[in-house]
């Protein structure tokens, strides 16, 4: 089997979503949090302790991203893999799969959590992660 075979492409879509998705989403959440922190007028000094604290926060977000968002990434990857069965994936398909997976996860978690801030952060991070995965891998994941 070559990389252009549909089963390989479908498997790659799931693997890419699960491996890269939570990391990209965590980095996006970190950057948004840092931007909100800076917008409030706080700035990090560039001391080693401050940079180390930022690095620890990023690592913690990535770990939490894998603990909680791997399920969302798996479902989104499976949805994109199903789409690959018919056509090559596009940015819109990747984002739609992330929206479906993250909104579905929020609804399954409970109707009251769908309208809380953490659900919106999860949905936004999922969309950013899906777009990031698609942009990073669009050259390699094309169906012949």
Secondary structure by P-SEA (a helix, b strand, c coil): cccccaaaaaaaaaaaaaacaaaaaaaaaaaaaaaaaaaacccccccaaaaaaaaaaaaaaaaaaaacaaaaaaaaaaaaaaaaacccccaaaaaaaaaaaaaaaaaaacccccccaaaaaaaaaaaaaaaaaaaacccccccc
